[in-house]
Amino acid sequence: MKTMVGIFMKKLGYIFCILMVFNFQQIAAQETDKNCACCSVEYQQFDFWLGKWEVYDKDAVLIGVNSIIKMADNCLIQEKWIDDARRGSSTIFYNNADNTWNQIWVDNSDFILKLKGNLEGDIMTLKSDLITGVQLKYYNQITWTKNEDGSITQLWEIYDQNELKISDVFLGIYKKTLN
């Protein structure tokens, strides 16, 4: 009888240890989630654009380079663009309050662009507010599309207030660099 009690107590001790380890792992995982405000799936939707890129036009001519990194504990994405004439940077972030992606672009020509939007399928679409121009009201729309070969197509278009396309501003095909 004493041996049966001893075996039972030993098994109970193993079970207790296993439960304690499991409980510790649960607490550690919860603590990690609390300490990482920007680690949910939504904050990872634009991660496909992270990296160092060479950017080509539709005729496969190199038109610039771009570096996109995550910063501030995964809460911000920073873009740094360089081409022959333009140097620019943008800050991109997911706004959990309204469930939108936001981009603020500034370049060396003093051009500023503010965009807002969402990911749908493999396409991230961000739009500006309606802008009152000299002759018409318009908005900017930029899309980033993941391509099957791992490249990304970025298309910047201008639309009028009735959502009729006016023109393309930029078409870039992003190809990752090795360094």
The 8 nearest C-alpha neighbors of each residue, nearest first, counted from 0:
[[1, 3, 2, 4, 5, 6, 7, 8],
 [0, 2, 4, 3, 5, 6, 7, 8],
 [3, 1, 5, 4, 0, 6, 7, 8],
 [4, 2, 0, 6, 5, 1, 7, 8],
 [3, 5, 7, 1, 2, 6, 8, 0],
 [6, 4, 2, 8, 3, 7, 9, 1],
 [7, 5, 9, 3, 8, 4, 2, 10],
 [6, 8, 4, 10, 5, 9, 11, 3],
 [9, 7, 11, 5, 6, 10, 4, 12],
 [8, 10, 12, 6, 11, 7, 5, 13],
 [11, 9, 13, 7, 12, 8, 6, 14],
 [10, 12, 8, 14, 9, 13, 7, 15],
 [11, 13, 9, 15, 10, 14, 8, 16],
 [14, 12, 10, 16, 15, 11, 17, 9],
 [13, 15, 11, 17, 12, 16, 18, 10],
 [14, 16, 12, 18, 13, 17, 11, 19],
 [17, 15, 19, 13, 18, 14, 12, 20],
 [16, 18, 14, 20, 19, 15, 21, 13],
 [19, 17, 21, 15, 16, 20, 22, 14],
 [18, 20, 22, 16, 17, 21, 23, 15],
 [21, 19, 23, 17, 22, 18, 16, 24],
 [22, 20, 18, 24, 23, 19, 17, 25],
 [21, 23, 19, 25, 24, 20, 18, 26],
 [24, 22, 20, 26, 25, 21, 19, 27],
 [23, 25, 27, 21, 22, 26, 28, 20],
 [26, 24, 22, 28, 23, 27, 29, 21],
 [25, 27, 23, 29, 28, 24, 30, 22],
 [28, 26, 30, 24, 29, 25, 23, 31],
 [29, 27, 31, 25, 30, 26, 24, 32],
 [30, 28, 32, 26, 31, 27, 25, 33],
 [29, 31, 27, 33, 28, 32, 26, 34],
 [32, 30, 28, 34, 29, 33, 27, 35],
 [33, 31, 29, 35, 34, 30, 28, 36],
 [34, 32, 30, 31, 35, 29, 36, 28],
 [35, 33, 31, 32, 36, 30, 29, 37],
 [36, 34, 32, 37, 33, 38, 31, 72],
 [35, 37, 38, 34, 33, 32, 74, 39],
 [38, 36, 74, 35, 73, 42, 39, 72],
 [39, 37, 35, 36, 42, 40, 73, 43],
 [40, 38, 41, 42, 37, 43, 36, 35],
 [39, 41, 43, 42, 38, 44, 37, 45],
 [40, 42, 43, 44, 39, 93, 38, 98],
 [43, 41, 40, 39, 44, 37, 93, 38],
 [42, 44, 46, 40, 41, 45, 39, 38],
 [45, 43, 41, 46, 42, 40, 118, 47],
 [44, 46, 47, 43, 48, 42, 123, 49],
 [47, 45, 43, 48, 49, 44, 42, 69],
 [46, 48, 45, 49, 44, 145, 43, 50],
 [49, 47, 46, 45, 50, 67, 151, 143],
 [50, 48, 67, 46, 68, 47, 51, 69],
 [51, 49, 67, 66, 52, 68, 48, 175],
 [50, 52, 66, 176, 175, 65, 67, 53],
 [53, 51, 175, 65, 176, 174, 64, 173],
 [52, 54, 64, 174, 173, 63, 175, 176],
 [53, 55, 173, 63, 172, 64, 171, 62],
 [56, 54, 61, 172, 60, 59, 62, 171],
 [55, 57, 171, 59, 58, 60, 170, 172],
 [56, 58, 59, 55, 170, 171, 172, 60],
 [57, 59, 56, 60, 55, 61, 172, 171],
 [60, 58, 55, 56, 57, 61, 172, 54],
 [61, 59, 55, 56, 58, 62, 57, 54],
 [62, 60, 55, 54, 63, 59, 56, 53],
 [63, 61, 55, 54, 60, 82, 56, 64],
 [64, 62, 82, 54, 81, 61, 53, 65],
 [65, 63, 53, 81, 54, 52, 80, 82],
 [64, 66, 80, 52, 79, 51, 81, 53],
 [65, 67, 51, 79, 78, 50, 52, 68],
 [66, 68, 78, 49, 50, 77, 51, 79],
 [69, 67, 77, 49, 76, 50, 70, 66],
 [70, 68, 76, 73, 75, 77, 67, 71],
 [69, 71, 75, 73, 72, 76, 74, 68],
 [72, 70, 74, 73, 75, 69, 76, 37],
 [71, 73, 74, 70, 37, 35, 69, 75],
 [74, 72, 70, 69, 71, 75, 37, 38],
 [73, 75, 37, 71, 72, 92, 70, 76],
 [76, 74, 92, 70, 69, 73, 91, 71],
 [75, 77, 69, 91, 68, 90, 70, 92],
 [76, 78, 90, 68, 67, 89, 69, 91],
 [77, 79, 67, 89, 88, 66, 80, 90],
 [80, 78, 88, 66, 65, 87, 67, 77],
 [79, 81, 65, 87, 86, 88, 64, 78],
 [82, 80, 86, 64, 63, 85, 65, 87],
 [81, 83, 63, 85, 84, 62, 64, 86],
 [84, 82, 85, 81, 63, 62, 86, 64],
 [85, 83, 82, 86, 81, 107, 108, 63],
 [84, 86, 82, 81, 83, 107, 87, 106],
 [87, 85, 81, 107, 106, 80, 82, 84],
 [88, 86, 106, 80, 105, 79, 107, 85],
 [87, 89, 79, 78, 105, 104, 80, 106],
 [88, 90, 104, 78, 103, 77, 105, 91],
 [89, 91, 77, 103, 102, 76, 78, 75],
 [90, 92, 102, 76, 101, 75, 77, 89],
 [93, 91, 75, 101, 100, 76, 94, 74],
 [92, 94, 100, 99, 42, 95, 101, 98],
 [95, 93, 99, 96, 98, 97, 100, 92],
 [94, 96, 98, 97, 93, 99, 41, 42],
 [97, 95, 94, 98, 99, 93, 100, 92],
 [96, 98, 95, 99, 94, 93, 100, 116],
 [99, 97, 95, 94, 96, 93, 100, 117],
 [100, 98, 94, 116, 117, 97, 93, 101],
 [99, 101, 93, 116, 115, 117, 92, 94],
 [102, 100, 115, 92, 91, 114, 93, 99],
 [101, 103, 91, 114, 90, 113, 104, 89],
 [102, 104, 113, 89, 90, 112, 91, 114],
 [105, 103, 89, 112, 111, 88, 102, 113],
 [106, 104, 111, 110, 88, 87, 89, 109],
 [105, 107, 87, 108, 109, 110, 86, 88],
 [106, 108, 109, 86, 87, 85, 105, 110],
 [107, 109, 110, 106, 85, 105, 86, 87],
 [110, 108, 107, 106, 111, 105, 87, 104],
 [111, 109, 108, 106, 105, 112, 107, 104],
 [112, 110, 105, 104, 109, 113, 106, 103],
 [111, 113, 104, 103, 114, 110, 105, 127],
 [114, 112, 103, 102, 127, 104, 111, 115],
 [113, 115, 127, 126, 102, 125, 101, 112],
 [116, 114, 101, 125, 126, 100, 127, 99],
 [117, 115, 125, 100, 99, 124, 126, 101],
 [118, 116, 99, 100, 124, 123, 119, 125],
 [117, 119, 123, 122, 124, 120, 44, 121],
 [120, 118, 122, 121, 123, 117, 124, 116],
 [119, 121, 122, 118, 123, 144, 145, 117],
 [120, 122, 145, 144, 119, 123, 118, 143],
 [123, 121, 144, 119, 120, 143, 118, 124],
 [122, 124, 118, 143, 142, 117, 119, 144],
 [125, 123, 142, 116, 117, 141, 122, 118],
 [124, 126, 116, 115, 114, 141, 140, 142],
 [127, 125, 140, 114, 115, 139, 116, 141],
 [128, 126, 114, 139, 138, 113, 115, 129],
 [127, 129, 138, 130, 126, 114, 139, 113],
 [128, 130, 138, 137, 136, 127, 131, 160],
 [131, 129, 137, 136, 138, 132, 128, 127],
 [130, 132, 136, 135, 137, 129, 133, 134],
 [131, 133, 135, 136, 134, 130, 137, 129],
 [132, 134, 135, 131, 136, 130, 137, 159],
 [135, 133, 132, 136, 131, 137, 159, 130],
 [136, 134, 132, 133, 131, 137, 159, 160],
 [135, 137, 131, 130, 132, 160, 159, 129],
 [138, 136, 159, 130, 160, 129, 158, 135],
 [137, 139, 129, 158, 127, 130, 157, 128],
 [140, 138, 157, 127, 126, 156, 158, 141],
 [139, 141, 126, 156, 155, 125, 157, 127],
 [140, 142, 155, 125, 154, 124, 156, 126],
 [143, 141, 124, 154, 123, 153, 144, 125],
 [142, 144, 153, 123, 122, 152, 151, 124],
 [143, 145, 122, 152, 151, 121, 146, 142],
 [146, 144, 151, 121, 150, 143, 122, 152],
 [145, 147, 150, 148, 151, 149, 144, 152],
 [146, 148, 149, 145, 150, 151, 144, 121],
 [147, 149, 146, 150, 145, 151, 174, 175],
 [150, 148, 147, 146, 151, 145, 174, 175],
 [149, 151, 174, 146, 173, 148, 145, 172],
 [152, 150, 145, 173, 144, 146, 172, 153],
 [153, 151, 172, 144, 143, 171, 173, 154],
 [152, 154, 143, 171, 142, 170, 172, 151],
 [153, 155, 170, 142, 141, 169, 156, 152],
 [156, 154, 141, 169, 168, 140, 167, 170],
 [155, 157, 167, 140, 168, 166, 139, 141],
 [156, 158, 139, 166, 165, 138, 164, 140],
 [159, 157, 164, 165, 162, 163, 138, 137],
 [158, 160, 137, 162, 161, 163, 136, 138],
 [159, 161, 137, 162, 136, 158, 129, 138],
 [160, 162, 159, 163, 158, 137, 164, 136],
 [163, 161, 159, 158, 160, 164, 137, 138],
 [164, 162, 158, 159, 161, 165, 160, 157],
 [163, 165, 158, 166, 157, 162, 159, 156],
 [164, 166, 158, 157, 163, 159, 167, 156],
 [167, 165, 157, 156, 164, 168, 158, 155],
 [166, 168, 156, 169, 155, 157, 165, 154],
 [167, 169, 155, 156, 166, 157, 170, 154],
 [170, 168, 155, 154, 167, 171, 156, 153],
 [171, 169, 154, 153, 56, 155, 172, 57],
 [172, 170, 153, 56, 55, 54, 152, 173],
 [171, 173, 152, 55, 54, 151, 56, 153],
 [174, 172, 54, 151, 150, 52, 53, 152],
 [173, 175, 150, 52, 53, 54, 176, 172],
 [176, 174, 52, 51, 53, 173, 177, 50],
 [175, 177, 52, 178, 51, 53, 174, 50],
 [176, 178, 175, 51, 52, 50, 174, 53],
 [177, 176, 51, 175, 50, 52, 66, 53]]
